[in-house]
Amino acid sequence: MPLLQVTNLRKSYGKHTSVDGISFEIEQGRCVALLGPNGAGKTTTLRMLAGLLQPTAGAISFDGSPPGMDYRRVLGYLPQAPAFYGWMSGMEYVTFAAKLSGSGSKEASSMAAVAIERVGLTPDARRRIGGYSGGMKQRLGLAQALVHRPRLLLLDEPVSALDPLGRREVMELLRDIREETTVLFSTHVLHDAEEICDDIILMNRGLIAEQGALSQLRSKYSLPVIRMRTEKNDVALQWLETLASKPFIVEARFSGDGAVFNVSDVEVARRSILQEAASLDIPLLQFEAGSSTLEDLFMKVVGA
């Protein structure tokens, strides 16, 4: 039995439909990435799952309970832009969150200390939140979402506003958290999804364009691919465009000084392209032969 079952979920604002009748299931113990371009409906979906938005139609069932049953006590939620009381210390804030979940004062303090330690903020637990860095605030947000030991953790773009160091810290935390808690997180950073998720749900324009286990989707959409980048000169760029007409090129996508070619035979394509580049003295900056990535799948499914 799935931990979370969503059936024909819909959210409309007047004539605009943000989420248009989506259905999916999340199994216990899985880490699921909710992918999609900006405006796809990811945040609206998470807010409905978190009980912050009332669906226009559809049903949400948690752990086999009848649709409409309140499961928020076993839910952790971190919005994309969490708000904090800057005058509070980190420990005060997480203790406050624990009390809101129904814990008594003594238990809340103990639970907060465990959550603060789990996210690596113990040395700064007594500092005011107003002096925290962006990465520290995001870790504090995770602590408040985890303090009551939720069975399902919902995260909306948890690393989108962070610098590379803060992003790495939070991703390492998520890697640990997913070992104990079912996680659904939205992101448009495809590398993050590839790094830690088991399943993906790919949304586009309020609909689910594709969903399933990451390994299965990779197999379904995987094609031999060659990625290239040249110096920015007219001759090289024109040459890249002429390659699209080669018989071994199945599909071509161009961007600036680069191109991605889906090919029918990677060895034939590699040999032919490199020989031609050498004979024409084309200044190659990158040449990579392999298989299509999650980004290629994303671009294909959303039609970009």
Secondary structure, DSSP 8 states (H G I E B T S, - for coil): --SEEEEEEEEEETTEEEEEEEEEEE-TT-EEEEE--TTSSHHHHHHHHTTSS--SEEEEEETT--TT---GGGEEEE-SS----TTSBHHHHHHHHHHHTT--HHHHHHHHHHHHHHTT-GGGTTSBGGG--HHHHHHHHHHHHHTT--SEEEEESTTTTS-HHHHHHHHHHHHHHTTTSEEEEEES-HHHHHHH-SEEEEEETTEEEEEEEHHHHHHHH--EEEEEEE-S-HHHHHHHHHHTTSTTEEEEEEETTEEEEEES-HHHHHHHHHHHHHHHT--EEEEEEEE--HHHHHHHHHT-
